[in-house]
Amino acid sequence: MSSERATAPGVGHVGPLLSARCTGCGKTSEKRTTEIVGEPSRGSFQHVCHSCRVVTWWNVLEVVEESPEGDR
C-alpha cells in the first residue's frame, strides 16, 4: 500500500511552472497548477503552503516554464 495521498489532477503535478507568493505568509515558491483564476501570468490559485500548513491563495509572480503539450 502506498503512503502517498492521491491529489486532484491539475494541483501541483501538471500545468505551467509558476513562481508565486502565498497571500498568508508571503513565502515565494515555485508551484504547478492548471487551476488559475484570471490570466496565467498574473492570476491566483489555491495551493498548500507548507509554512502556513494550510491551503492558501497564491498570486502568480511569473510563468517560469510553460506546460508541456501533454498537460493541457
N, C-alpha and C positions, 0 to 999 in steps of 0.2 A: 504494500500500500504506500502510495506516495505521500510525503508530508507537505507537498506544495498545494496551496489553495488555488482553486480554479478562479480565474478572473474573466470578466467580460471582454470579448474581443474589442479592440479599439482603445482599451485603457491600459497604457503602459507598455504594450508589446508591438503595436502596429501604428503606422502613421508617421508623419514627419517628426524628426528630432527637433525639439524646441528648447530654447533657453527661456526659462520662465521664473517669475518671482512669486512666492507664496504671499497671499494677502494677509495671512495670520501673523507670521513671524518675520517676513521679509527675506527669508532664505532664497538664494538663487540656485537653480539646479537645471539639469537637462532632463526632459521628460518626453515620452512619446504618447500621442493620443490622436484619435480621429474625431473626438467629440468636442470640437472648438466652437464656442459661441462667438459669432462675429467673424471678422476677417482672420484667416490663419496667421497673418503676420503681426496682428495686434489684438487678437481676441483673448478670451478667457476660457478656462476649463477646470473641471474638478478633478483632483488627483490627491493621493495620500501625501502628507507631509510628515516625514519621519521625525522632524524636530517638534512639530505641534502634536504629533501622534494621533491625528485625525485626518479625515478627508477635508480638504480646504479648496478654495478657489485659487487658481494660479493665473497670472497675467503674462501673456507671451511677450518676451523682450525681442526675440528674433528667431527666425527659422534657421536652424543650424544645418539641417540636411533634409531635402525633400524626401517623401516616402517613395520607396521602390514601387514600380508599376503594379506589382502583385498585391500591395497593401491597400489599394484604393477600392 
